[in-house]
Amino acid sequence: MFLSPIFLIGLLAVGLPVAIHFLTRQKSKVLAWGAMDFLKKSINSASSRRQRLRDRLLLLLRTLAIIFLILSFAQPLISKFFTDSQLETVLIWDISMSTLTKGQDGVPRQEQIRQAVLDQLEGLPDHSTVRVLLAGAEIRWLKDEPLALTPNNRESLARVIKTQQVDLGGDSIAKAILLALASPSENSEKKKRNLVVIHDLQEGSWQAEEKDRWSAIDKRVSDAPNISLQLVDLEEFFVHRGSQTAVVSLETNRDTIATGSKQRFRAILRNYSEDRIYDANVIWLINDREVERLDFVELHPESELNLEQFLSIEDSGSQIVECRLEVANDPLLADNSAFLAVSSTTQLPILIVDDTQRIEKGQILPSQFIVASMGGHLSRNPKDKKAPPTQSRSVFKPRVIRSKDLVKTQLDDHLAVIIANADSLPPASYKQLKDFVASGRGLWLMMSQSDGALPSWITQLLKSLDLDSLSQTTLLESPDKKKPMRLAATSTNSDYANAIAAKNLDLSRAKITKLHQLSEVNFLDNEKLLQTPDGHHVILSIPAEPGRVILQMCDLNRSSTNLPILQTFVPIMRETLRECVGHGISIKNLDPGQLLRVPNLNSLDDQIALIITRPDGSTEQLKRLSGEFQTANTFLPGRYTIRGLQDADGKELTQIFIVKRPEDESNLIALADTKAKQLISGSFYGSKNSELEEHKGKWSLAIWFAILAGLLFLVEAILAHRLAKSRLSTSGRIELKPVY
């Protein structure tokens, strides 16, 4: 291989020394001489042979010198020498959902890619090392350590490759290459590392617009002379001719619903093809059982269709709701279903303490406000205004009492107590509430009094809960009721903030006029659920192991005209109550990589272990932090199962949650093969000459050929000079002919 092969044309000049040698030979004159026999005896024939040998050697030196000089200009290259044990190959294998696309022969694209991986493995030399990096929804190594290719290891790795399943998602191929480059093996600087990308060229996974990542790859490969990066040439990516469709998303308002109640589900269907589809069928399933069916749904070309369906879930426990799309001649079936995890339960009993007697015009009772946030509503009997209000059906089952009735109420029959507004508390209720929290349940305390200092019963209750440092508060009041204080979202790590953000709520429109401000919060595990823009607490969640105490520092202005407050309060109330009473996972439907939280377990025994089973069958024990179990290892789309949970009565629960499938993998637009090679070679952004990169990792022999040419010219000059001296200095040559 030559870096400048054009100079090889100069090899035609090799004939010049030969031509000059024969053209410049002197012609001799023939003279008759009678004493020729005596002269022949006196001439040394060996001397003549040496003379001819020197002439031919001189011709050879001149010819070789010219050949080596021309080769030095052509810059020949040879591969650097590595033993088999010094060769390490990384196979970057695309197992994203798009590889399930079927070709015209009905065979999924993944089988062709899998065979290419096996072919690469088969072609590697014995005793070299190999690693396989899976580029799917989660970029991960097939084996943790490099594998030496003995016959047994090669065979066992091939078996694993043949059984590897495809992920229902996909990630950036550039991210996978960077991980491969950043994970060298032992003594990798002394090894030849060859990174081989085997991919279906689906455009979404390549993310060619990520210039920073591809530039980082270019620099890393350029700076390491022992690393090469190449793309396996497969057949042209299958251009689908069928009806490419997908269920893009499936959503619902709440993931915990009352058993037997109807819940609204929304699905988005997308037609990626340029053809109108008239005969699509939409099937709704609960736990793989068909409950509703819509036939002959029409899908317009390159457009979306929003569907809403009310479903009634009759069984309690974790449920999987599925929306399935059936379309003929769809090349990719894996994205024709979307799943949603919901929890169906009998109504959760909640106790609300409300002593409110009179309300201003345009406002509602605190208990009415709370129940509305729970998804129901309270109404009073017009004939008996003193009777407790009744509530509509929701996942929560609220019961409203007066504070004087608290002592004679069996709190163990409820999972949370909300003190919305109380004139006072009976002395015996302090220990009663303390024992209630100690049993693993939740207490929501609304500091709605706005006359300055907190009432004595609130101070006493906080002391009984060992939260007396929170009883010192000051009242913040807006000087102008027409310019009330605003609210601000909490950190993005909060489930409550995520719930608010998902509804696109504008918290700055919410209004509060009075706020109790804590002078000091010494609890490291506290969590702000809501705050003002300048950082004042509005709703604060504090673990009181094993239970939880929620402090609300104001009444949030229950005016029916203050709609933003209601919109903000709804997700906070629902999420917090689920945390207090659910004893389960915080969110049942996650995005890939989102943090999973399992808060407020009924028991804090260190022996408790929660085991999560992932879609690929692998298991993981969740890490414990501040009374919660957490994991961010949720990259694989699909169904997850958690075992080891307990309900309020100590019974073991098995809960299911879903990680959503990314939308990008449904778009089967192919990346041009030339564009992929440009990204691999580093020439796409003009950062590298692809022709030069092709010769990376090879040694150039140009300098050695130049040195040899110079040495040959030097030897030729010395030899020519010595031969010139030994010859007769005559202007011609005479050949003697004997006469008889």
Buried (B, 14 or more C-beta within 10 A) or exposed (E): EBBEEEBBEBEEEBEEBEEEBEEEEEEEEEEEEEEBEEEEEEEEEEEEEEEEEBEEBBBBBBBBBBBBBBBBBBBBBEEEEBEEBBBBBBBBBBBBBBBBBBBEEEEBBBEBBBBBBBEBBEEBEEEBBBBBBBBBBBBBBBBEEBBBBEEEBBEEBEEEBEEBEBBBBBBBBBBBBBBBBEEBEEEBEEBBBBBBBBBBBBBBBBBBEBEEBBBBBBEBBBEBEBBBBEBBEBEEBBEBEBBBBBBBBBBBEBBBBBBBBEBEBBBBBBBBBEBEBEEBBBBBBBBEEEBBEEEEBEBEEEEEBEBEBEBEBEEEBBBBBBBBBBBEEBBBBBBBBBBBBBBBBEBBBBBBBBBBEEEEEEBBBBBBBBBBBBBBBBEBEEEEEEEBBEBEEBBBBBBBBBBBEBEEBEBEEBBBBBBBBBEEBBEEBBEBBBEBBEEBBBBBBBBBBEEEBBBEBBBBBBBBBEBEBBBBBEBBEBEEEEEBBBBBBBEEEBBBBBBBBEEEBEBEBBBBBBBBBBEEBEBEBBBBBBBBEEEBBBBBBBBBBBBBBBBBBBBBBBBEEBEBBBBBBBBBBBBBBBBBBBBBBBBBBBEBBBBBBBBBBBEEEEEBEBEBBBBBEEEBEBEBEEBBBBBEBBBBBBBBBBBBBBBBEEEEBEBBBBBBBBBBBBBBEBBEBEBBBBBBBBBBEEBBEEEEBBBBBBEBBBEBBBEBBBEBBEBBBEBEEEBEEEEEEEEEEEEBEEEE
